[in-house]
């Protein structure tokens, strides 16, 4: 099937990395769309706590009406919980990713707006070298500069996002800074992916949220009258298989992207100049990381000066600087160093395993939502046992926090823990190492403590294999106690014994 070429002006606009991508129901399996979930909710409603609850007979109503009636019948918090029970977790969705899912999110958009209930977009971030920063529904600010992933529906497992029409309007009013960012991005190139022309979410996003910018819609189908109607309002529809339309967009943007470090490449060739800059920096006192926040700030100032002159930056010292600043508690400086390392990598500078590990540590210490993705990317490259233990201790911390946040949804918590243990269970023998210094002892303690806590949680959630997880939890926690006897590890062991 031949596709209509996408407009060259739009592709050129998007290639500069300042546009907006809006993900609709076509981004993901049809059975996870909001309409499909509402239909399933009507089927399972009689089995909920209130056996008299009947949501049948709503098929002829609009989506907004069905949501309003469901929210009134169930209560708003219970509606979110009921819908969450029908959804796979982010961990489970990683197995359902298709190549174009991650490729779309890897395009140079400044903001990605996801209006789906499922977390496929967040699952796709694990496949990206530099994922956008997820913005939580409960997060008040925008975070550090850089690409962002925004989900007005929120995380059904832990948040109450915008579902009903009234809540959508309230979301726009309550997130003024974020909405302004979305609108600015839409004016620099706007792509709607996976929307049908009659979708009420498309009307809300286009007219109320974004205030009717010009843009294009990639849709599975679009009748001629609807195509003409939307064209009068500024949206051009392009229809066809969605994966083929995604490939067309990805290829088109790639062809229009300007070469990185153009000035440097004309001067010397970026690789040669980067090596020269890195060698020169190694001899300068200002570039040394030092042991104080002030020394780190001087080093950062030097790299910021290079960035302002559009000179190619080396990634390794910037990643190390980010980790150093994070250890010193210099959050703003650490975030700036992370941003410069990202800029350098996107411009073509190589990232070795040590740099990936340092960057992941920095993001983990900053409690940045991109930390899980960076940690797994680093773990895919790092093989040294001591370095893996430290990275896994950080990754287990995030996995444990997420599992505890999912406690109200046991199926989701178990799904999450099982996925983590399937990916990293083979590393459990690393916790039996004998530490040769204090830093290694500290990392081993946290490795065993957090893996043990995850095993204990799995034991409570698992029906048939609980005893297996319990034995492993005790082994890990006892090992942690031998490394460092703290109230935290004592409480964890006491919980295994059934003590208060």
KOLDRENPA-614568 format. One record per residue (C-alpha): x, y, z; residue number from 1; residue in three letters. Coordinates in Angstrom, 3 decimals, padded with zeros to 6 digits. Each point is the difference from the previous one (the first is absolute). Layout:
REM KOLDRENPA-614568
<<X,Y,Z>,NUM,'ALA'>
...
REM end
This chain:
REM KOLDRENPA-614568
<<000.000,000.000,000.000>,1,'UNK'>
<<001.439,003.348,-001.046>,2,'UNK'>
<<-000.162,002.757,002.602>,3,'UNK'>
<<-000.544,003.685,-000.626>,4,'UNK'>
<<003.305,001.790,000.589>,5,'UNK'>
<<000.144,001.968,003.222>,6,'UNK'>
<<000.473,003.768,-000.432>,7,'UNK'>
<<003.653,000.956,-000.334>,8,'UNK'>
<<-000.510,003.212,001.972>,9,'UNK'>
<<-001.316,-001.978,002.988>,10,'UNK'>
<<002.881,-002.481,-000.123>,11,'UNK'>
<<002.522,002.829,-000.165>,12,'UNK'>
<<-001.686,001.673,002.972>,13,'UNK'>
<<-000.006,-003.196,002.067>,14,'UNK'>
<<003.634,-000.790,-000.796>,15,'UNK'>
<<001.134,002.936,002.142>,16,'UNK'>
<<-001.239,-001.754,003.124>,17,'UNK'>
<<-002.535,002.481,001.347>,18,'UNK'>
<<-003.361,-001.501,-001.038>,19,'UNK'>
<<-002.768,-001.961,001.711>,20,'UNK'>
<<-001.035,-003.637,-000.483>,21,'UNK'>
<<-003.458,-001.021,001.268>,22,'UNK'>
<<-000.563,-003.743,000.479>,23,'UNK'>
<<-003.559,-001.213,-000.489>,24,'UNK'>
<<-001.807,-003.358,000.232>,25,'UNK'>
<<001.851,-001.334,-003.052>,26,'UNK'>
<<003.213,-000.012,002.042>,27,'UNK'>
<<-000.504,-003.393,001.583>,28,'UNK'>
<<-002.191,-003.103,-000.222>,29,'UNK'>
<<-003.700,000.633,-000.787>,30,'UNK'>
<<-001.088,-001.943,003.095>,31,'UNK'>
<<001.737,002.601,002.202>,32,'UNK'>
<<-001.811,003.026,-001.462>,33,'UNK'>
<<-002.282,001.956,002.319>,34,'UNK'>
<<-003.107,-001.099,-001.907>,35,'UNK'>
<<001.013,-003.677,000.252>,36,'UNK'>
<<000.745,000.363,003.726>,37,'UNK'>
<<-003.390,001.608,000.645>,38,'UNK'>
<<-001.687,-002.892,-001.801>,39,'UNK'>
<<001.904,-002.506,002.155>,40,'UNK'>
<<-000.812,002.005,003.124>,41,'UNK'>
<<-003.719,-000.370,-000.754>,42,'UNK'>
<<000.508,-003.775,-000.201>,43,'UNK'>
<<001.843,-000.319,003.325>,44,'UNK'>
<<-001.958,002.643,001.936>,45,'UNK'>
<<-002.469,-002.512,001.504>,46,'UNK'>
<<002.974,-001.890,001.471>,47,'UNK'>
<<001.311,003.029,001.900>,48,'UNK'>
<<-000.712,000.581,003.681>,49,'UNK'>
<<-003.513,001.288,-000.738>,50,'UNK'>
<<-001.624,-003.031,-001.653>,51,'UNK'>
<<-003.037,002.093,-001.013>,52,'UNK'>
<<002.104,002.332,-002.137>,53,'UNK'>
<<-001.118,-000.045,-003.634>,54,'UNK'>
<<001.856,001.978,-002.685>,55,'UNK'>
<<-001.603,-001.771,-002.935>,56,'UNK'>
<<-002.126,001.895,-002.505>,57,'UNK'>
<<002.509,002.849,-000.396>,58,'UNK'>
<<001.171,-001.047,-003.471>,59,'UNK'>
<<-001.965,002.690,-001.833>,60,'UNK'>
<<001.397,002.822,002.140>,61,'UNK'>
<<003.085,002.078,-000.716>,62,'UNK'>
<<003.278,-000.811,001.689>,63,'UNK'>
<<-000.313,003.089,002.208>,64,'UNK'>
<<-003.485,-001.042,001.112>,65,'UNK'>
<<001.112,-003.550,000.756>,66,'UNK'>
<<002.898,001.303,002.074>,67,'UNK'>
<<-002.226,002.400,001.940>,68,'UNK'>
<<-002.572,-002.695,000.760>,69,'UNK'>
<<002.710,-002.508,000.963>,70,'UNK'>
<<001.656,002.555,002.300>,71,'UNK'>
<<-003.339,000.769,001.660>,72,'UNK'>
<<-000.866,-003.680,000.423>,73,'UNK'>
<<003.395,-001.124,001.301>,74,'UNK'>
<<001.465,003.134,001.516>,75,'UNK'>
<<003.022,001.643,-001.599>,76,'UNK'>
<<002.755,-001.842,001.888>,77,'UNK'>
<<-001.745,-003.334,-000.458>,78,'UNK'>
<<-000.387,000.628,-003.730>,79,'UNK'>
<<003.779,000.472,-000.326>,80,'UNK'>
<<000.646,-003.149,002.039>,81,'UNK'>
<<-002.476,-002.013,-002.093>,82,'UNK'>
<<001.588,001.152,-003.257>,83,'UNK'>
<<003.496,-000.650,001.382>,84,'UNK'>
<<-001.010,-003.592,000.743>,85,'UNK'>
<<-000.619,-000.469,-003.723>,86,'UNK'>
<<003.397,001.342,-001.063>,87,'UNK'>
<<003.413,-001.681,-000.290>,88,'UNK'>
<<002.820,001.802,001.762>,89,'UNK'>
<<002.833,001.873,-001.636>,90,'UNK'>
<<002.214,-003.010,000.717>,91,'UNK'>
<<-002.317,-002.391,-001.843>,92,'UNK'>
<<-000.416,002.382,-002.934>,93,'UNK'>
<<003.732,-000.093,-000.726>,94,'UNK'>
<<-000.573,-003.407,-001.609>,95,'UNK'>
<<-002.665,001.465,-002.294>,96,'UNK'>
<<002.075,002.789,-001.520>,97,'UNK'>
<<000.346,000.234,-003.758>,98,'UNK'>
<<003.021,001.683,-001.627>,99,'UNK'>
<<-001.919,003.103,-001.081>,100,'UNK'>
<<-001.213,000.698,003.555>,101,'UNK'>
<<003.453,000.866,001.338>,102,'UNK'>
<<001.094,001.554,-003.300>,103,'UNK'>
<<-002.885,002.474,000.165>,104,'UNK'>
<<000.874,001.052,003.544>,105,'UNK'>
<<003.636,000.322,-001.029>,106,'UNK'>
<<-000.786,002.716,-002.559>,107,'UNK'>
<<001.214,003.492,000.948>,108,'UNK'>
<<-003.247,001.348,001.486>,109,'UNK'>
<<000.290,002.382,002.930>,110,'UNK'>
<<-003.213,-001.393,001.528>,111,'UNK'>
<<-001.927,-003.249,-000.446>,112,'UNK'>
<<-003.620,000.061,001.185>,113,'UNK'>
<<-001.498,-003.436,000.698>,114,'UNK'>
<<-003.784,-000.112,000.562>,115,'UNK'>
<<-000.234,-003.773,000.399>,116,'UNK'>
<<-000.759,-001.787,003.259>,117,'UNK'>
<<002.563,-002.741,-000.595>,118,'UNK'>
<<003.729,000.518,000.593>,119,'UNK'>
<<001.363,-001.234,-003.342>,120,'UNK'>
<<001.721,003.355,-000.581>,121,'UNK'>
<<001.849,-000.283,003.307>,122,'UNK'>
<<000.927,-003.595,-000.772>,123,'UNK'>
<<001.491,001.183,-003.310>,124,'UNK'>
<<002.379,002.333,001.849>,125,'UNK'>
<<002.134,-003.003,001.017>,126,'UNK'>
<<000.917,-000.458,-003.667>,127,'UNK'>
<<001.306,003.569,-000.458>,128,'UNK'>
<<003.554,001.191,000.664>,129,'UNK'>
<<-001.265,003.445,001.056>,130,'UNK'>
<<-003.674,-000.243,000.975>,131,'UNK'>
<<-002.171,003.045,000.694>,132,'UNK'>
<<-000.615,000.788,003.648>,133,'UNK'>
<<-003.366,-001.320,001.231>,134,'UNK'>
<<-001.980,002.706,001.780>,135,'UNK'>
<<-002.132,-001.409,002.817>,136,'UNK'>
<<-003.625,001.046,000.365>,137,'UNK'>
<<000.780,001.068,003.565>,138,'UNK'>
<<003.177,001.876,-000.971>,139,'UNK'>
<<-000.387,003.762,000.321>,140,'UNK'>
<<002.977,001.184,-002.056>,141,'UNK'>
<<001.455,-000.783,-003.403>,142,'UNK'>
<<003.320,-001.364,001.255>,143,'UNK'>
<<003.316,000.718,-001.734>,144,'UNK'>
<<000.060,001.026,-003.670>,145,'UNK'>
<<-000.290,-002.685,-002.656>,146,'UNK'>
<<-002.641,-002.145,-001.715>,147,'UNK'>
<<-002.991,-000.972,002.140>,148,'UNK'>
<<-002.701,-002.681,-000.012>,149,'UNK'>
<<-003.310,001.326,001.346>,150,'UNK'>
<<-002.968,-002.227,000.913>,151,'UNK'>
<<-003.152,001.954,001.015>,152,'UNK'>
<<-001.807,-003.276,000.804>,153,'UNK'>
<<002.647,-000.693,002.622>,154,'UNK'>
<<001.089,-003.393,001.291>,155,'UNK'>
<<-003.230,-001.845,000.849>,156,'UNK'>
<<001.829,-002.196,002.496>,157,'UNK'>
<<001.197,002.885,002.167>,158,'UNK'>
<<-001.644,003.261,-001.147>,159,'UNK'>
<<-003.383,001.550,-000.757>,160,'UNK'>
<<000.495,001.591,-003.417>,161,'UNK'>
<<-002.379,001.687,-002.445>,162,'UNK'>
<<-002.666,-002.402,-001.285>,163,'UNK'>
<<-003.352,001.779,-000.093>,164,'UNK'>
<<-000.730,003.116,-002.025>,165,'UNK'>
<<-000.097,002.118,003.152>,166,'UNK'>
<<003.377,-001.385,001.125>,167,'UNK'>
<<001.559,000.719,-003.395>,168,'UNK'>
<<-000.988,003.672,000.274>,169,'UNK'>
<<001.271,000.113,003.585>,170,'UNK'>
<<003.317,-001.530,-001.118>,171,'UNK'>
<<000.499,002.806,-002.510>,172,'UNK'>
<<-000.718,002.605,002.686>,173,'UNK'>
<<002.195,-001.662,002.651>,174,'UNK'>
<<003.099,-000.500,-002.162>,175,'UNK'>
<<000.507,003.467,-001.429>,176,'UNK'>
<<003.781,-000.197,-000.461>,177,'UNK'>
<<-000.152,-003.451,-001.559>,178,'UNK'>
<<-002.878,000.978,-002.319>,179,'UNK'>
<<001.952,003.076,-001.136>,180,'UNK'>
<<002.954,-002.283,-000.813>,181,'UNK'>
<<-002.288,-002.309,-002.006>,182,'UNK'>
<<-001.450,002.897,-001.960>,183,'UNK'>
<<003.418,001.450,-000.818>,184,'UNK'>
<<001.187,-003.388,-001.219>,185,'UNK'>
<<-003.130,-000.462,-002.141>,186,'UNK'>
<<000.722,003.246,-001.829>,187,'UNK'>
<<003.406,-001.394,-001.024>,188,'UNK'>
<<-001.430,-003.129,-001.616>,189,'UNK'>
<<-002.857,-002.195,001.181>,190,'UNK'>
<<-000.679,-003.681,-000.802>,191,'UNK'>
<<-003.024,-001.968,001.228>,192,'UNK'>
<<000.607,-003.744,-000.234>,193,'UNK'>
<<-002.682,-002.678,000.101>,194,'UNK'>
<<-003.161,002.124,000.202>,195,'UNK'>
<<-003.233,-000.570,-001.909>,196,'UNK'>
<<-001.696,003.166,-001.303>,197,'UNK'>
<<-003.027,-000.489,002.284>,198,'UNK'>
<<002.026,-000.579,003.171>,199,'UNK'>
<<-001.239,002.428,002.700>,200,'UNK'>
<<003.477,000.029,001.550>,201,'UNK'>
<<001.349,001.480,-003.228>,202,'UNK'>
<<-002.502,002.857,000.223>,203,'UNK'>
<<000.865,000.691,003.662>,204,'UNK'>
<<003.754,-000.023,-000.605>,205,'UNK'>
<<-000.150,002.018,-003.208>,206,'UNK'>
<<-002.531,002.646,000.990>,207,'UNK'>
<<000.274,000.433,003.774>,208,'UNK'>
<<003.421,-001.277,000.998>,209,'UNK'>
<<002.070,001.204,-002.959>,210,'UNK'>
<<-002.245,002.816,-001.336>,211,'UNK'>
<<-000.192,-001.267,-003.601>,212,'UNK'>
<<003.557,-000.013,-001.407>,213,'UNK'>
<<000.698,-001.094,-003.559>,214,'UNK'>
<<001.140,-003.609,-000.169>,215,'UNK'>
<<-000.321,-003.449,-001.529>,216,'UNK'>
<<-001.859,-003.111,001.142>,217,'UNK'>
<<001.225,-003.523,-000.758>,218,'UNK'>
<<-003.123,-002.174,000.048>,219,'UNK'>
<<-000.891,-003.563,-000.935>,220,'UNK'>
<<-002.949,001.327,-002.005>,221,'UNK'>
<<-001.735,003.279,-000.799>,222,'UNK'>
<<-003.053,000.556,-002.185>,223,'UNK'>
<<000.053,002.830,-002.532>,224,'UNK'>
<<-002.589,002.197,001.732>,225,'UNK'>
<<001.798,-000.195,003.328>,226,'UNK'>
<<003.319,000.686,-001.716>,227,'UNK'>
<<-001.426,003.153,-001.582>,228,'UNK'>
<<-001.659,001.083,003.253>,229,'UNK'>
<<003.212,-000.237,002.026>,230,'UNK'>
<<002.015,001.661,-002.779>,231,'UNK'>
<<-002.098,003.160,000.368>,232,'UNK'>
<<001.082,000.098,003.661>,233,'UNK'>
<<003.709,-000.467,-000.696>,234,'UNK'>
<<000.541,-003.772,000.298>,235,'UNK'>
<<001.021,-002.128,-002.975>,236,'UNK'>
<<-000.809,-003.720,000.202>,237,'UNK'>
<<002.291,-002.660,-001.496>,238,'UNK'>
<<-001.433,-003.509,000.122>,239,'UNK'>
<<001.432,-003.491,-000.390>,240,'UNK'>
<<001.536,-002.763,002.137>,241,'UNK'>
<<001.236,001.741,003.123>,242,'UNK'>
<<003.358,-001.793,000.108>,243,'UNK'>
<<000.633,001.036,-003.617>,244,'UNK'>
<<-000.973,003.611,000.778>,245,'UNK'>
<<002.339,-000.052,003.007>,246,'UNK'>
<<002.853,-001.278,-002.190>,247,'UNK'>
<<-000.728,002.748,-002.520>,248,'UNK'>
<<000.144,002.662,002.716>,249,'UNK'>
<<003.188,-001.439,001.535>,250,'UNK'>
<<001.796,-000.152,-003.338>,251,'UNK'>
<<-001.209,003.451,-001.032>,252,'UNK'>
<<001.182,001.673,003.205>,253,'UNK'>
<<003.374,-001.774,-000.210>,254,'UNK'>
<<000.555,001.302,-003.534>,255,'UNK'>
<<-000.700,003.561,001.098>,256,'UNK'>
<<002.107,000.049,003.176>,257,'UNK'>
<<002.947,002.411,-000.148>,258,'UNK'>
<<003.446,-001.544,000.509>,259,'UNK'>
<<001.231,000.346,003.593>,260,'UNK'>
<<002.911,002.237,000.930>,261,'UNK'>
<<000.038,001.607,-003.429>,262,'UNK'>
<<002.475,002.722,000.944>,263,'UNK'>
<<002.360,-002.460,001.644>,264,'UNK'>
<<-000.179,-002.421,-002.921>,265,'UNK'>
<<000.898,002.796,-002.405>,266,'UNK'>
<<002.889,001.057,002.208>,267,'UNK'>
<<001.712,-003.306,000.699>,268,'UNK'>
<<-002.468,-002.831,-000.145>,269,'UNK'>
<<-001.933,-000.568,003.213>,270,'UNK'>
<<001.802,-003.150,001.126>,271,'UNK'>
<<003.462,001.493,-000.339>,272,'UNK'>
<<-001.009,003.226,001.716>,273,'UNK'>
<<-001.754,-001.846,002.816>,274,'UNK'>
<<003.114,-002.065,000.684>,275,'UNK'>
<<002.117,003.134,-000.006>,276,'UNK'>
<<-002.372,001.791,002.374>,277,'UNK'>
<<-000.140,-002.999,002.352>,278,'UNK'>
<<003.797,-000.286,000.085>,279,'UNK'>
<<000.390,003.705,000.698>,280,'UNK'>
<<-002.636,-000.053,002.730>,281,'UNK'>
<<001.743,-002.843,001.793>,282,'UNK'>
<<002.934,002.310,000.737>,283,'UNK'>
<<-002.052,002.926,001.320>,284,'UNK'>
<<-000.575,000.351,003.749>,285,'UNK'>
<<-003.427,001.494,-000.733>,286,'UNK'>
<<-001.099,-003.231,-001.667>,287,'UNK'>
<<000.873,-002.225,002.938>,288,'UNK'>
<<-003.056,-001.263,001.847>,289,'UNK'>
<<001.477,000.719,003.410>,290,'UNK'>
<<-001.533,-000.879,003.347>,291,'UNK'>
<<-002.072,003.137,000.585>,292,'UNK'>
<<-003.147,001.428,-001.553>,293,'UNK'>
<<001.910,003.171,-000.905>,294,'UNK'>
<<002.607,-001.941,-001.983>,295,'UNK'>
<<-002.781,-001.876,-001.769>,296,'UNK'>
<<-001.690,003.306,-000.884>,297,'UNK'>
<<003.233,001.305,-001.519>,298,'UNK'>
<<000.286,-003.122,-002.122>,299,'UNK'>
<<-003.621,000.352,-001.109>,300,'UNK'>
<<000.562,003.652,-000.887>,301,'UNK'>
<<002.825,-001.014,-002.301>,302,'UNK'>
<<-002.176,-002.517,-001.858>,303,'UNK'>
<<-002.881,002.465,-000.237>,304,'UNK'>
<<002.377,002.440,-001.669>,305,'UNK'>
<<000.927,-002.625,-002.578>,306,'UNK'>
<<-003.685,-000.752,-000.617>,307,'UNK'>
<<-000.786,003.695,-000.565>,308,'UNK'>
<<002.720,000.068,-002.657>,309,'UNK'>
<<-001.568,-003.106,-001.572>,310,'UNK'>
<<003.190,-001.982,000.413>,311,'UNK'>
<<-000.302,-003.805,000.248>,312,'UNK'>
<<-000.125,-001.254,003.560>,313,'UNK'>
<<001.479,-003.241,001.406>,314,'UNK'>
<<-002.578,-002.195,001.748>,315,'UNK'>
<<002.151,-001.870,002.529>,316,'UNK'>
<<001.117,002.980,002.135>,317,'UNK'>
<<-003.489,001.509,-000.149>,318,'UNK'>
<<-001.593,-003.236,001.217>,319,'UNK'>
<<002.583,-000.257,002.788>,320,'UNK'>
<<-000.654,003.659,000.872>,321,'UNK'>
<<-003.749,-000.652,000.184>,322,'UNK'>
<<000.564,-002.899,002.411>,323,'UNK'>
<<002.403,002.063,002.113>,324,'UNK'>
<<-002.445,002.914,000.252>,325,'UNK'>
<<-002.819,-002.370,000.924>,326,'UNK'>
<<002.132,-001.541,002.786>,327,'UNK'>
<<000.779,003.500,001.302>,328,'UNK'>
<<-003.671,000.951,000.024>,329,'UNK'>
<<000.463,002.647,-002.691>,330,'UNK'>
<<-003.249,-000.827,-001.798>,331,'UNK'>
<<-000.125,002.884,-002.459>,332,'UNK'>
<<003.594,-000.574,-001.091>,333,'UNK'>
<<-000.574,-003.764,-000.333>,334,'UNK'>
<<-003.053,000.587,-002.202>,335,'UNK'>
<<001.982,002.427,-002.161>,336,'UNK'>
<<002.822,-002.532,-000.413>,337,'UNK'>
<<-002.528,-002.702,-000.958>,338,'UNK'>
<<-001.428,002.369,-002.605>,339,'UNK'>
<<003.446,000.703,-001.456>,340,'UNK'>
<<000.845,-003.709,-000.129>,341,'UNK'>
<<-003.258,-000.618,-001.875>,342,'UNK'>
<<000.819,002.845,-002.390>,343,'UNK'>
<<003.447,-001.463,-000.615>,344,'UNK'>
<<-001.307,-003.519,-000.622>,345,'UNK'>
<<-002.694,001.193,-002.412>,346,'UNK'>
<<002.685,001.927,-001.877>,347,'UNK'>
<<001.898,-003.233,-000.578>,348,'UNK'>
<<002.358,-000.301,002.978>,349,'UNK'>
<<000.393,-003.653,001.065>,350,'UNK'>
<<-001.233,-001.195,003.405>,351,'UNK'>
<<002.041,-002.834,001.486>,352,'UNK'>
<<-001.246,-002.296,002.753>,353,'UNK'>
<<001.665,002.029,002.757>,354,'UNK'>
<<-001.671,003.203,-001.199>,355,'UNK'>
<<-003.388,-001.753,-000.232>,356,'UNK'>
<<000.430,-001.248,003.567>,357,'UNK'>
<<000.950,003.453,001.330>,358,'UNK'>
<<-002.955,001.620,-001.746>,359,'UNK'>
<<-002.384,-002.639,001.346>,360,'UNK'>
<<001.339,000.535,003.517>,361,'UNK'>
<<-000.527,003.743,-000.314>,362,'UNK'>
<<-003.620,-000.421,-001.108>,363,'UNK'>
<<-000.650,-002.542,002.771>,364,'UNK'>
<<001.423,002.311,002.670>,365,'UNK'>
<<-002.142,002.841,-001.377>,366,'UNK'>
<<-003.078,-002.258,000.187>,367,'UNK'>
<<-000.569,000.884,-003.643>,368,'UNK'>
<<-002.815,-001.989,-001.687>,369,'UNK'>
<<002.426,-000.855,-002.810>,370,'UNK'>
<<002.216,-001.927,002.437>,371,'UNK'>
<<-001.500,-003.491,-000.600>,372,'UNK'>
<<000.584,000.307,-003.741>,373,'UNK'>
<<003.567,001.274,000.430>,374,'UNK'>
<<000.827,-002.693,002.565>,375,'UNK'>
<<-001.183,-002.801,-002.271>,376,'UNK'>
<<001.888,001.492,-002.930>,377,'UNK'>
<<003.166,000.082,002.107>,378,'UNK'>
<<-000.565,-003.533,001.307>,379,'UNK'>
<<-000.192,-001.242,-003.586>,380,'UNK'>
<<003.634,001.141,-000.427>,381,'UNK'>
<<001.674,-000.250,003.403>,382,'UNK'>
<<001.527,-003.390,000.840>,383,'UNK'>
<<002.349,000.721,002.934>,384,'UNK'>
<<-001.563,-001.627,003.121>,385,'UNK'>
<<000.523,002.967,002.348>,386,'UNK'>
<<-001.451,002.475,-002.489>,387,'UNK'>
<<-002.986,-002.267,-000.686>,388,'UNK'>
<<-000.719,-000.341,003.718>,389,'UNK'>
<<-000.168,003.778,000.414>,390,'UNK'>
<<-002.237,000.466,-003.044>,391,'UNK'>
<<-002.266,-002.872,001.021>,392,'UNK'>
<<-000.331,001.407,003.513>,393,'UNK'>
<<-001.314,003.228,-001.517>,394,'UNK'>
<<-002.267,-001.824,-002.465>,395,'UNK'>
<<-001.404,-002.200,002.761>,396,'UNK'>
<<-000.779,003.112,002.051>,397,'UNK'>
<<-002.193,001.342,-002.804>,398,'UNK'>
<<-001.614,-003.382,-000.608>,399,'UNK'>
<<-000.828,-000.367,003.699>,400,'UNK'>
<<-001.482,003.502,000.199>,401,'UNK'>
<<-002.181,-000.691,-003.031>,402,'UNK'>
<<-001.131,-003.375,001.364>,403,'UNK'>
<<-000.960,001.600,003.325>,404,'UNK'>
<<-001.922,002.724,-001.868>,405,'UNK'>
<<-001.949,-002.772,-001.759>,406,'UNK'>
<<-000.950,-001.696,003.292>,407,'UNK'>
<<-003.701,000.781,-000.484>,408,'UNK'>
<<000.100,-002.018,-003.228>,409,'UNK'>
<<001.589,-003.374,000.907>,410,'UNK'>
<<-000.085,-001.320,-003.578>,411,'UNK'>
<<001.893,003.067,-001.215>,412,'UNK'>
<<002.524,-000.126,002.860>,413,'UNK'>
<<000.741,-003.676,-000.672>,414,'UNK'>
<<000.255,000.629,-003.738>,415,'UNK'>
<<002.539,002.745,000.680>,416,'UNK'>
<<002.089,-002.000,002.486>,417,'UNK'>
<<-000.028,-003.109,-002.212>,418,'UNK'>
<<001.207,002.013,-002.987>,419,'UNK'>
<<002.850,001.514,002.020>,420,'UNK'>
<<001.122,-003.359,001.391>,421,'UNK'>
<<-000.211,-001.604,-003.449>,422,'UNK'>
<<002.336,002.664,-001.356>,423,'UNK'>
<<002.492,000.149,002.860>,424,'UNK'>
<<-000.448,-003.179,002.043>,425,'UNK'>
<<003.107,-001.466,-001.636>,426,'UNK'>
<<002.023,002.718,001.783>,427,'UNK'>
<<-000.962,-001.184,003.488>,428,'UNK'>
<<003.335,-001.867,000.541>,429,'UNK'>
<<001.777,003.380,-000.231>,430,'UNK'>
<<-001.329,000.787,003.456>,431,'UNK'>
<<002.227,-002.671,001.534>,432,'UNK'>
<<003.246,001.827,-000.850>,433,'UNK'>
<<002.452,000.911,002.736>,434,'UNK'>
<<000.386,003.812,000.029>,435,'UNK'>
<<003.522,001.370,-000.047>,436,'UNK'>
<<-000.837,003.607,000.934>,437,'UNK'>
<<-002.724,002.043,001.701>,438,'UNK'>
<<-001.672,001.145,-003.220>,439,'UNK'>
<<-000.290,-003.585,-001.243>,440,'UNK'>
<<-001.371,-001.098,003.394>,441,'UNK'>
<<-002.638,002.729,-000.188>,442,'UNK'>
<<-001.078,-000.996,-003.514>,443,'UNK'>
<<-000.182,-003.688,000.962>,444,'UNK'>
<<-002.093,000.844,003.051>,445,'UNK'>
<<-002.565,001.894,-002.062>,446,'UNK'>
<<000.057,-002.673,-002.719>,447,'UNK'>
<<-000.879,-002.741,002.472>,448,'UNK'>
<<-002.440,002.141,001.988>,449,'UNK'>
<<-002.028,001.090,-003.042>,450,'UNK'>
<<000.063,-003.327,-001.813>,451,'UNK'>
<<-000.990,-001.637,003.272>,452,'UNK'>
<<-002.898,002.435,000.440>,453,'UNK'>
<<-001.163,-000.732,-003.546>,454,'UNK'>
<<000.133,-003.748,000.667>,455,'UNK'>
<<-001.960,000.484,003.229>,456,'UNK'>
<<-002.624,001.984,-001.895>,457,'UNK'>
<<-000.162,-002.709,-002.656>,458,'UNK'>
<<-000.490,-002.605,002.758>,459,'UNK'>
<<-003.044,001.909,001.299>,460,'UNK'>
<<-001.469,000.403,-003.485>,461,'UNK'>
<<000.747,-003.401,-001.515>,462,'UNK'>
<<-002.504,-002.741,000.634>,463,'UNK'>
<<001.946,-003.147,-000.870>,464,'UNK'>
<<003.658,001.046,000.126>,465,'UNK'>
<<-000.160,002.040,003.195>,466,'UNK'>
<<002.268,-002.332,001.957>,467,'UNK'>
<<002.700,000.159,-002.702>,468,'UNK'>
<<000.024,003.793,000.052>,469,'UNK'>
<<-000.049,000.017,003.805>,470,'UNK'>
<<003.136,-002.154,000.268>,471,'UNK'>
<<001.822,002.207,-002.473>,472,'UNK'>
<<-001.129,003.140,001.829>,473,'UNK'>
<<001.349,-001.309,003.305>,474,'UNK'>
<<003.343,-000.934,-001.573>,475,'UNK'>
<<000.427,003.472,-001.530>,476,'UNK'>
<<-001.105,001.924,003.091>,477,'UNK'>
<<002.256,-002.020,002.306>,478,'UNK'>
<<002.873,000.757,-002.344>,479,'UNK'>
<<-000.897,003.702,000.169>,480,'UNK'>
<<-000.040,-000.182,003.819>,481,'UNK'>
<<003.529,-001.434,000.028>,482,'UNK'>
<<001.197,002.904,-002.132>,483,'UNK'>
<<-001.744,002.711,002.011>,484,'UNK'>
<<-002.358,-000.599,002.914>,485,'UNK'>
<<-002.560,002.799,-000.291>,486,'UNK'>
<<-003.551,000.501,001.335>,487,'UNK'>
<<-001.201,-000.298,-003.581>,488,'UNK'>
<<001.386,-003.484,-000.554>,489,'UNK'>
<<-001.049,-001.113,003.508>,490,'UNK'>
<<-003.580,001.073,-000.724>,491,'UNK'>
<<000.029,-001.849,-003.321>,492,'UNK'>
<<001.203,-003.206,001.652>,493,'UNK'>
<<-002.505,000.360,002.819>,494,'UNK'>
<<-002.789,000.322,-002.564>,495,'UNK'>
<<001.059,-003.318,-001.521>,496,'UNK'>
<<-000.324,-001.614,003.438>,497,'UNK'>
<<-003.507,001.386,000.375>,498,'UNK'>
<<001.054,002.374,002.805>,499,'UNK'>
<<-001.377,003.552,000.185>,500,'UNK'>
REM end
